[in-house]
């Protein structure tokens, strides 16, 4: 599987051969869906909390006598039916993460890469580097590629000027190869990989 390699000015600078075991696997929507659920569940803070009856601030004094008032009996005013009282079966801090085998996570990553390649949404560039941190020339350079939404994945070392130049571009994300993930790949229309990113991802996902 061969793709043309572009530079940041959208000029051909060669071609690259992609490993079909990583960029040419069968696209499984069910696996991508499962992986996205896994990622989004894992990133939830799970810190939502409501107060139980023993945690509500208030006195433990009996508000009125047990019998003779015509009102329902009450031991305190921290009951769930009282204004400012406790919440019944409310949310408590917990971990929302779900299990997913490591082999399936790796296969989901291969599937996401293959999906972009199969749909023609994969672009390979020689390197992600910029002479300065200015956003305007970077926007002009990326505009030649014709995409409005893209995830750019570089090697594990990201160029500082390139990161600053793309920071304010809407719907343009930049990640190192070690941070590439299924959710961020799918949420952007085009996937842009540097040659170093291709090598790093191939080494990581091989086998």
C-alpha positions as CSV (number, residue, x, y, z in Angstrom):
1,X,0.0,0.0,0.0
2,X,1.7,3.2,-1.2
3,X,0.8,6.8,-0.6
4,X,2.4,10.0,-1.9
5,X,4.3,12.1,0.7
6,X,3.7,15.8,0.7
7,X,5.6,18.6,2.4
8,X,3.9,21.4,4.4
9,X,3.6,23.4,1.1
10,X,1.6,20.5,-0.4
11,X,4.3,19.5,-2.9
12,X,5.2,15.9,-3.6
13,X,8.4,14.8,-2.0
14,X,8.2,11.1,-2.6
15,X,6.1,8.2,-1.5
16,X,5.8,5.8,1.4
17,X,4.8,2.1,1.7
18,X,2.2,1.5,4.5
19,X,2.0,-1.8,6.3
20,X,-1.3,-3.5,5.2
21,X,-1.5,-5.3,8.6
22,X,-2.0,-1.8,10.2
23,X,-3.4,0.4,7.5
24,X,-5.4,-2.2,5.5
25,X,-7.4,-4.2,8.0
26,X,-11.1,-4.8,7.8
27,X,-13.1,-1.8,9.0
28,X,-15.4,-2.8,11.9
29,X,-17.8,-0.2,13.0
30,X,-18.8,-2.2,16.1
31,X,-15.2,-2.2,17.3
32,X,-14.8,1.5,16.8
33,X,-18.0,2.2,18.7
34,X,-16.9,0.0,21.5
35,X,-13.5,1.7,21.7
36,X,-15.0,5.2,21.7
37,X,-17.3,4.2,24.6
38,X,-14.3,2.8,26.4
39,X,-12.3,6.1,26.0
40,X,-15.2,8.4,26.9
41,X,-16.2,6.3,30.0
42,X,-12.6,6.2,31.2
43,X,-12.2,10.0,31.1
44,X,-15.3,10.7,33.2
45,X,-14.3,12.2,36.5
46,X,-17.1,10.3,38.4
47,X,-17.0,13.0,41.2
48,X,-20.8,13.7,41.1
49,X,-22.2,13.4,44.6
50,X,-25.5,14.1,46.5
51,X,-25.9,14.2,50.3
52,X,-27.5,11.3,52.1
53,X,-29.7,11.8,55.2
54,X,-26.8,11.4,57.5
55,X,-24.8,14.1,55.7
56,X,-27.4,16.9,55.4
57,X,-26.7,19.8,57.7
58,X,-29.4,20.2,60.3
59,X,-30.6,19.5,63.8
60,X,-31.6,16.0,65.0
61,X,-34.3,17.5,67.1
62,X,-37.8,16.1,66.6
63,X,-39.7,18.9,64.9
64,X,-43.1,18.2,66.4
65,X,-44.7,15.6,68.7
66,X,-45.4,12.2,67.4
67,X,-49.2,12.2,67.8
68,X,-52.1,14.6,68.0
69,X,-51.0,17.3,65.4
70,X,-52.7,15.8,62.4
71,X,-49.4,15.8,60.6
72,X,-47.3,12.9,59.5
73,X,-44.8,11.8,62.1
74,X,-41.2,13.1,61.6
75,X,-38.0,12.4,63.4
76,X,-36.1,15.3,61.9
77,X,-36.3,17.7,58.9
78,X,-33.6,16.0,56.9
79,X,-35.9,13.6,55.2
80,X,-36.1,13.3,51.4
81,X,-39.6,14.9,51.3
82,X,-38.4,18.0,53.2
83,X,-37.1,21.1,51.6
84,X,-33.3,21.0,51.7
85,X,-33.4,17.4,52.8
86,X,-31.5,14.4,51.5
87,X,-31.6,12.8,48.1
88,X,-32.8,9.2,47.7
89,X,-30.4,6.9,45.8
90,X,-28.5,9.9,44.4
91,X,-25.2,9.6,42.5
92,X,-22.0,8.8,44.5
93,X,-18.3,9.1,43.5
94,X,-17.4,6.0,41.4
95,X,-15.2,4.9,38.5
96,X,-17.1,4.8,35.2
97,X,-14.3,2.9,33.4
98,X,-15.2,-0.3,31.6
99,X,-13.0,-3.2,30.6
100,X,-11.6,-3.8,27.1
101,X,-8.8,-6.3,26.3
102,X,-5.5,-4.8,25.2
103,X,-5.7,-6.8,22.0
104,X,-9.0,-5.3,21.1
105,X,-7.8,-1.8,21.9
106,X,-4.8,-2.4,19.5
107,X,-7.1,-3.8,16.8
108,X,-9.5,-0.8,17.2
109,X,-6.5,1.6,16.6
110,X,-5.6,-0.4,13.4
111,X,-9.2,-0.2,12.4
112,X,-9.4,3.6,12.8
113,X,-6.2,4.0,10.8
114,X,-7.5,1.7,8.1
115,X,-10.8,3.5,7.9
116,X,-9.1,6.8,7.2
117,X,-6.9,5.1,4.5
118,X,-9.9,3.3,2.9
119,X,-11.9,6.5,2.7
120,X,-9.1,8.6,1.2
121,X,-8.9,10.7,4.4
122,X,-5.2,9.8,5.2
123,X,-2.5,12.3,4.3
124,X,1.2,11.7,4.8
125,X,3.6,14.6,5.1
126,X,7.4,14.5,5.5
127,X,7.6,16.5,8.7
128,X,5.6,18.8,10.9
129,X,7.9,21.7,11.4
130,X,7.6,25.5,11.1
131,X,10.1,28.3,10.8
132,X,8.2,30.4,13.3
133,X,5.2,30.3,15.5
134,X,3.0,32.6,13.4
135,X,-0.6,31.3,12.8
136,X,-1.3,33.1,9.5
137,X,1.3,31.5,7.3
138,X,0.5,28.1,8.9
139,X,-3.2,28.6,8.1
140,X,-2.3,29.5,4.5
141,X,0.0,26.4,4.1
142,X,-2.6,24.0,5.5
143,X,-5.3,25.6,3.4
144,X,-3.6,24.2,0.3
145,X,-4.5,20.7,1.6
146,X,-8.2,21.6,1.3
147,X,-9.4,20.2,4.7
148,X,-11.2,22.1,7.3
149,X,-11.0,19.5,10.1
150,X,-7.9,17.4,10.7
151,X,-5.8,15.6,13.3
152,X,-2.1,15.9,12.7
153,X,0.1,13.2,14.4
154,X,3.8,13.7,14.6
155,X,6.5,11.6,16.2
156,X,6.9,11.5,19.9
157,X,8.8,14.8,19.8
158,X,6.6,17.7,18.6
159,X,8.1,20.9,17.0
160,X,7.4,23.8,19.4
161,X,6.9,26.3,16.6
162,X,4.5,24.0,14.7
163,X,2.5,23.4,17.9
164,X,2.2,27.1,18.6
165,X,1.3,28.0,15.0
166,X,-1.5,25.4,14.9
167,X,-2.8,26.1,18.4
168,X,-5.4,28.7,17.4
169,X,-6.5,27.0,14.2
170,X,-10.2,25.8,14.6
171,X,-10.8,22.0,14.2
172,X,-7.0,21.4,13.8
173,X,-5.5,19.1,16.5
174,X,-1.9,18.1,17.0
175,X,-0.8,15.0,18.9
176,X,2.4,13.0,19.4
177,X,2.4,9.4,18.1
178,X,2.2,8.1,21.7
179,X,-1.0,10.1,22.3
180,X,-2.8,9.1,19.1
181,X,-6.1,7.5,19.9
182,X,-9.3,6.2,18.2
183,X,-11.6,8.9,19.5
184,X,-9.4,11.9,18.3
185,X,-8.8,10.2,14.9
186,X,-12.6,9.7,14.3
187,X,-13.7,13.1,15.5
188,X,-11.7,14.9,12.8
189,X,-12.4,14.5,9.1
190,X,-8.8,14.0,7.9
191,X,-5.9,12.2,9.5
192,X,-2.4,13.7,8.8
193,X,0.6,11.6,9.7
194,X,4.3,12.5,9.4
195,X,6.7,9.9,8.2
196,X,8.0,9.6,11.8
197,X,4.5,9.1,13.1
198,X,3.9,6.3,10.6
199,X,7.1,4.6,11.8
200,X,6.2,5.0,15.4
201,X,2.7,3.8,15.0
202,X,3.8,0.8,12.9
203,X,6.3,-0.1,15.6
204,X,3.8,0.2,18.3
205,X,1.0,-1.7,16.6
206,X,3.0,-4.4,14.9
207,X,2.4,-7.9,16.0
